[in-house]
Amino acid sequence: MSDDHNDGFDTDLPESLLPYDLWLEEAYKHVMCSALSHVSEHGLPGEHHFYLTFRTNAPGVNIPSRLLAQYPHEMTIVLQHQFANLSVNQDRTQINVTLSFGGVPSPLLIPTSAVVAFADPHMHVAFRFSEPAPQDAEVEDENKATEESVQETPPGDAEVVSLAAFRKRPPN
């Protein structure tokens, strides 16, 4: 019997060469979209309700300007009693819903890439999503800077290293 408290799992794991984090995040977004699609078709059952937090300044987000002025970076909406026109597009990249703010119906178009959190408090289900990768323009700028820094390095002669020093020698 061991007094380890890690249930036999090595807590010092090597860095994975497989993108498990990405796969898990994609799976959680799929679960979120499935829940939203189910509710859009069948209604919200029982005590279920959803919290959806998204970046209002993310590409593709389309919300009324008065809401964007009030929530310039992030907004959390609650889908419980009063919402309409909930839909998730077929490729699960976009959520549409109409909510009333101050009695004014407001259509919201939210790319799933802008969603940073989803929860169903009734079932104690909550997902937090990582920030999306930089936009293409930023990536291109970074790539260009990397190419320039590589080109600035003057070409040098290749160095040949003898492996003889690293070979095992037979025992005497």
Buried (B, 14 or more C-beta within 10 A) or exposed (E): EEEEEEEEEEEEEEEEEEEEEEEEBEEBBEBBBEBBBBBBEEEBEEEBBBBBBBBBEBEEBEBBEEBBEEBEEBBEBBBBEEBEEBEBBEEBEBBBBEBEBEEEEBEBBBBBBBBBBBBBBBEEBEBEBEEBEEEEEEEEEEEEEEEEEEEEEEEEEEEEEEEEEEEEEEEE
